[in-house]
Amino acid sequence: MAEMKGYHVAFRCFRGCPGEWSIYDVIYTCPTCGGLLEVAHDVDALRGRSAAEWKALFESRVGATSWPYGSGVWGKKEWVIPTIDDANIVSMYEGNSNLFWAERLGKQLDLPELWVKLCGNSHTGSFKDLGMTVLVSVVKQMMTMGKPVRAVSCASTGDTSAALAAYAAAAGIPAIIFLPQGKVSPAQLIQPIANGAHVLALDTDFDGCMRVVREVTEDNTIYLANSMNSLRIEGQKTVGIEIVQQFDWEVPDWIIIPVGNLGNISALYKGLKLLMDLGITDKMPRLVAAQAEKANPFYLSYKNGFTEKVTIQSSETLASAIRIGDPVSYDKAVQAVIESGGLVEQATEHEMAEAATMADLTGMYTCPHTGTALAVLYKLRSQGLVQRNDRVVVISTAHGLKFTPFKVGYHEGTLAEVESQFANPLVYLPPDPDVVKKTIARRLEASSFAL
Ligand SMILES: *Cc1c(COP(=O)(O)O)cnc(C)c1O
C-alpha cells in the first residue's frame, strides 16, 4: 500500500469546468455544466515508473493469488483506484478474460489476424463486472468511512443489474434494480433475483427506467450505479490495456465493440490513451462502435458529423442490452471515435443473427451484441476498409448462454426479420440402430469438412 501513497485520483468535469471532488463523495455530474465527470489520475506521478517497470509489474500479477491483484482490474490498481483500501475491495477476480484467436472465422473473411476478446467469460457473464467491482468497492469504502449510503441502485438493460446485484451481494450491500418489463432475457432477469436484489420491473423502456432511477437517487443515501457514474469507466478501461498486454504490448489495428450507452467505448479509449501517455504504446487502434439499426442514435449522430447528439425512441432488437435511445456517455464516445480515427457502423437484425451464427459454427457461442460487432466487421472487410493484414479485435461483451431464446429462435426459424439460413434443427429419430446409421451416413456425406 505504501507504494501507492503518492498517487492521487479525483472526479473532474469531463468538459473541463474547474473543480475537483473526492471519489468518495456522492456526486455524478458536474455542478457547473451538468455534464459527465471523469476520474482524473495524476499522470505525472504515474510517470515515476518507467514503461518497462509498469509492464513487468502488471505481468507479474496475472494469475497472482495475493489479494486483490489476481483480478484483471485490480492487477492495475495504481491506474484504477490507487487510494482504496485493499480490505474494501469487492472482487471476484474479474478480467483477464480469454483473447480468442478466431482462426477459422478469420479464414472465412480472409483475415488471418482476427481475435475475439471474450469479456463474457466472467462472473456474471458480461463485461459489466469490470466496472462494477470498482463502483461497489468505492461504495464499501464510503460506508466504512461513515458516509450515509444505504443501498446501490441502477436502471438496466439486463447485464448491469446482474453485475450490480452480484457485487452488492458479495459486499452485503442492498441493491435496488429497475428493469424495463419484458425487455430483458430470462437469464438476465433471474440473476439479480437470485442474488437477492430488490428487482422492480417498470412498464417502460430502459430510458424510462433511467429517468426514474435518477429521481430515486436524488436521495443521496441511495447510490447511483449507472455508467453515468464514471467509477465504472475506470474498471472497464482495463479491457483495452489487457488486450494490448495480451499481444505482448503491441497495439492492434482495429477494435470493434457493440455500444449502447457508450460507456464501454469511452472506457476503452481512456485505457488506451493512458498507455500512450505513459509511453508504453505509441499508437491508438481505430475504435469502431457497432450499433443495432433498431437502436442507432450514435450511428445517426456520426452520420451528421457529430454536429449534434441525436436521441431516438429505440425499437425492439435482439441485441436487447444495447437498446438505448439516449446514450449517457455521448461526449466521451465522440472523443473516442474522433481521436482514434474510428467510425460508427450499424447492423440489421438479420445481419447480426447471421454473423453470430457463422461465428458459432466455428466454435464460438456469441450473444447478439457480439453478433452486431461481427456483422459490422463483415461490412468493413467487404468494403476493404479493414484490410487482409490488419490485426482486428472484436469485443464480445456477453456470454451467449445469457441469450438462449435468441439461439433457440434462430435455429427454430422464429426470429422476427431474420432468415435462418444456417438453422440446424434437431433430428428426431426412432431408437432403431439401422435408421440411425443410415441417417448419420447421409448427413456426413452431405457436409464436407472445411479446413
Ligand atoms: C452494456 C452492454 C453493452 C453496451 O455497453 P455500453 O457501455 O452501454 O455502450 C454491449 N453489450 C452488452 C452485452 C452489454 O451488456
The ligand as a MOL file (V3000), in Angstrom:
LIG
                    3D

  0  0  0     0  0            999 V3000
M  V30 BEGIN CTAB
M  V30 COUNTS 15 15 0 0 0
M  V30 BEGIN ATOM
M  V30 1 C -23.9390 -2.9440 -21.5810 0
M  V30 2 C -23.6970 -3.7820 -22.7680 0
M  V30 3 C -23.2340 -3.2460 -23.9740 0
M  V30 4 C -23.0770 -1.7810 -24.2100 0
M  V30 5 O -22.2180 -1.1120 -23.3250 0
M  V30 6 P -22.3930 0.4620 -23.1540 0
M  V30 7 O -21.3480 0.8450 -22.1830 0
M  V30 8 O -23.7780 0.6970 -22.6800 0
M  V30 9 O -22.1770 1.0820 -24.5150 0
M  V30 10 C -22.9550 -4.1020 -25.0160 0
M  V30 11 N -23.1440 -5.4270 -24.8920 0
M  V30 12 C -23.5980 -5.9800 -23.7510 0
M  V30 13 C -23.7920 -7.4510 -23.7050 0
M  V30 14 C -23.8880 -5.1890 -22.6560 0
M  V30 15 O -24.3350 -5.7430 -21.5290 0
M  V30 END ATOM
M  V30 BEGIN BOND
M  V30 1 1 1 2
M  V30 2 1 2 3
M  V30 3 2 2 14
M  V30 4 1 3 4
M  V30 5 2 3 10
M  V30 6 1 4 5
M  V30 7 1 5 6
M  V30 8 2 6 7
M  V30 9 1 6 8
M  V30 10 1 6 9
M  V30 11 1 10 11
M  V30 12 2 11 12
M  V30 13 1 12 13
M  V30 14 1 12 14
M  V30 15 1 14 15
M  V30 END BOND
M  V30 END CTAB
M  END
